[in-house]
Amino acid sequence: MTKKKLQRFAEMENFSNVIQPEFNDVYGSDHKLKGRWNQLEFGNNNEITLELGCGKGEYTIELARRYPRKNFIGVDIKGARMWRGAVTALAENLNNVRFLRTRIEVINSFFAAGEVSEIWITFPDPQLKKKRKRLTSPGFLTRYSGFLKNKGLIHLKTDNAVLYRYTLQLAQLNRFDIPLHTCDLYHSGITNEILEIKTFYEKGFLEQGMNINYLCFALNHEGEIQEPAGED
């Protein structure tokens, strides 16, 4: 590990907007903030939105700037990237932002039923060889249903066509409401200021001439979530 990364990890230990428990403390156990984020962290009853795999936290930060009456939590395991978002939030006094450093596999240890209103998944690893590790797979969606309010929206932005098609097929198979989807966001004619937020990686993909895929669907809590068939 580089000296720079070690320095950032040490700094984050003292950041008031970063929560980074040890894995063994939450594996199979509930974190003290579960069901109490608004009470213990935000001091209000505003809706909570998660950004899963937040990286540098660009979406978390920009959403918090635009919606001061909502609360936002960026989740990622890579602290050196998350450091940038945490520093920005502190510098701008964005009190409606927190960052949670943990594995998404144990996300249910942190949030209670109905505690989260909306989820963003921005440019995740598409896990082309292991469907079960995709953040939109039935296993992960079942996890999210444990804390996302019924019919809460999940937003996926990705450069990967396979992940996009897979998630779209899954949403259609399970009859989730799909308010919006496109395989070429910036040439689709869709005008939406939130969708125009660009992450560090997204800017790089666009410079390479790649299409950006976007899908929004409402996750309901009815029945077992089915896996779509096919090579994807």
N, C-alpha and C positions, 0 to 999 in steps of 0.2 A: 504494500500500500504506500502511495506517495506521501511525502511530507505535507503537501497541500491538503490532501484528503484527511489526513490525521488532524490537521489544524482545524478544518471545518467541522469534523466530528466533535472535537473538543469544544468549539464555540457553541455548537447547537445544544450541548448539555445545559447551557445557561440561557437559551432562548425561551422566552415566555410563551411563544406561539408554536413550539414543537413538542410533541409527545413521542418518545421513542423507548418503549418498554423492551425488556429482554424477551426473546422468543419463548423461553421456558416459563415465563411468568404469565403468558396468555394462551399457551397451547393447552386447550381443554379447560381453560378457566376464563371467567369474565373479568375484564378490566374494570377498575373503579369508576371509569367514566361512562360505562355502558348504561344507557337510559338517562344519563345525567349531563350530557354535553351542554345543553342550554343552561342548566342550573349552575354547573361548576366552571364552565369555560367561557360561555358567551354572556351570561347574565341577562338573557332575554328568552322569549318564546318564539323567535323567528324560525322559519323553515331552514332545514339543513340540506345542502347539496354536497355530494362527494365527487371528487375527480380521482378516479382510480388509475394508478400508473402515471402519476402527475408529472414525473420528471422534474423540470425546473419550476413547475408550478405556474406556467404562463396562463392557463385557463382559469385556475383557481384565483389568481391575482386579478385578472381582468374582469372576471365575473363579480368579484368582491367590490371592485371600483364602481361598477355599473349598478350594482344592487346592494346598497348599504343596509337595507332592511332584511337581508337574507344572510345566513351564515354558510361559510364554505370551508371544506376540509379537503386538503390534498393528501393523497395516500400513495406512498411508494416505499420501496425497501432501500433505494439507493440514496443515501443521505447526502453525498457530495453534490448531487444535482439539486436536491430539495433545499439545500442551504441557500441557493440563490433566491428562491421564492420567499423563504422565511426572512431573509435580510430585507428584501424589497417591502414585504408587509410591515415589518417593524419600522423601516425608514419612513413609510407613508402613513403610519398609525392606522393601519387597516385592522381594526379590532374585531372584524367579522371573519377573520381568516385564522385557521389553524392548519398545521401539518402533522400528519401521523406517519411515523416511520415504522412500517411493519410489512409482513407478507400478507398478501390479499387472501391467501388460503385460510388465514385465521381472522378474517374481517368480522365474523359474527361474534367474536369475543369483545368487540368494541361498541356495537350498536344494538339497541333493543327494537322490538317489533314496532314498526311505524315511525321510528325516530328519524328516518331519512326520507326526503321528499323527491329527490332527483339524483341521477347518477350520470356523470360524463366519463367516457372511456376514450382517451385521446392517444392515438398512434401506439397501441400496445404491440408487444411481440406477437405476430400472427400464429406462432406455434404451428407451422405447416405440417410437421410430422406427428404432433400429439394434440388431437382435437380436445381432449379432456383438459388440457392446460390453457386453452383459449379463454379469455376473460368473458366471452359471451357463450360459453358452452353450457349445457344443462346443469352441470355440477356447480358452476359459479352462479348461474342465474338462480338456482335453488338457494344458494347462500344469500344472495341479495334479497330474495323474497322474505327472508327472515327479519329484515329490518327496513326494507323499502315499503312505503305505503302502497296499498293495493292500487294497481294501475298507475303507479308512479312511472315517470318517463326515464328511459335509458337512452343516452345519445352515444353513438359510435362514430368517431372520425378516424379514418385509416387510409393509408396509401395502398394497402394490400387488397387486391380484388378478390382473392380467395376468401379472406376473412369476411369481407363485406358480403359476398354471395352466400357464404355459409350462414352468417347471422341473419340475413334476409330470409333465407329458406327456413331457418329455425323459427323465426317470428311468424312466418306465414303458416308453417305446419301446425304451430301451437295456437293459431288464431289470435295472436296478439294484435291489438290495434296498432297501425303503422301510420302516424300522421304525415311522415315525410321520409323520402329516401331518394338518393341519386348516386350514380356511379361517377359523376363528374361535376362536383359542387360548383366550381367557379365558372363553368360554362353552362349551367343549368337554368339560369335566369332567376334563381332563387335569391331574393334579397332579404337578408336577416343579419343584423349587426352582430349578434352573438356568434353566428357561424363564420363571420369574417375574422374572428380572433385567430391568430396563427401562432402555433408553437415554434420553437427553435427547429425542430425536426421537420415540421410542415413546410417552413420556408425553404429548407434544403430540398425537399421533394419537389416543390413547385419550380425551383431553379433548374431542376433536372428534367422538367417538362412532364412530370408524373401527374396523373389524375388524383383528386382527393375524393374519396367515397364518404358518404354520410348517410346514417340511418338513425331514425328515432322511432322507438316503439314503447308501448305501455305494457309493463310486466304485471300480469294478473296472477292471483294466488290459487287458481283453480286447477287441480289435477297435477299429475306428474309431467314435467317438461320433457318433451320428446326430442331425440336427436335426429336431424335430417339425414337421409340416405345419400349416397353418392361419394365421389372421390374427394370432394372438398371437405 
